[in-house]
Amino acid sequence: MDLPDRIPPRHFCPPIVDEKGGCDRKHWRNFGCRHGRVLLYNRKQKEVVVWDPPTGDHRQVAVPPEFDNEERMIWNGAVLCAAASDHSHVHGGFCSCPFKVAVVGVTLNHTQVFASIYSSQTGKWSNLVSAAVPFVVYYVARPGVLVGNALYWMPLGHGYGIAEFDLDTHTLALVECSSGAKDLKGRSRILLAQNGVLCLAILSGHSLQMWERKVCSEGVASWVLRKSDKLQKILGRRYHLQKSSLCKYIWFRFVC
């Protein structure tokens, strides 16, 4: 790509250099990207960095100390445009396009998940909210999924559930997984379906199942199996990959 459309390579260098010009990567986590921005977290400095790779611009936001201390640990987060609900909005730079940052974590007694959201428009974090988890929970390693005006993460531990953080009400709840996802460690992923609903992809035996979360007229939510395909039909010759390689290929090729 030629100038002026070409973006300088230096813009894609993450802004994680310390005051001495060095970079200790062990303190940094990449929480993912959304709406053209990348969210990084420095646990040592207790701050998130919202980075705009095309321009190289970034914003640093301090995280309240009570979010990550001897009782709690931040495990994941999400960045989104403040106008994310307006589908006609064109995401731009920090001056023209305010942002929000949500963080999610686990209490160190392994019984609760917690969350909070920051607004660049107010410069403030919301009150910390939490939800009890009916199993021993250790971490929230996978990126969140934005469905409507709620963020979803899957806490991992000795059980399964989905943390739902409502961005309007700032409430946190635990959604029960489909029965097919239980006891399938590392073989289930949450994602946004093409019709805009929460979907759960499950690798079960020799099949890939896609479950959708439906809400009836009475407001009761349940999981409905949308489709189930044989892996051999989906993968063809790659079906004979080793089990660990097969799982990785499926998630990256068909689910992520």
Summary of the structure (lengths in Angstrom):
residues: 256
radius of gyration: 19.5
end to end distance: 27.5
largest distance: 58.9
contacts: 730
relative contact order: 0.09
helix: 14%
strand: 44%
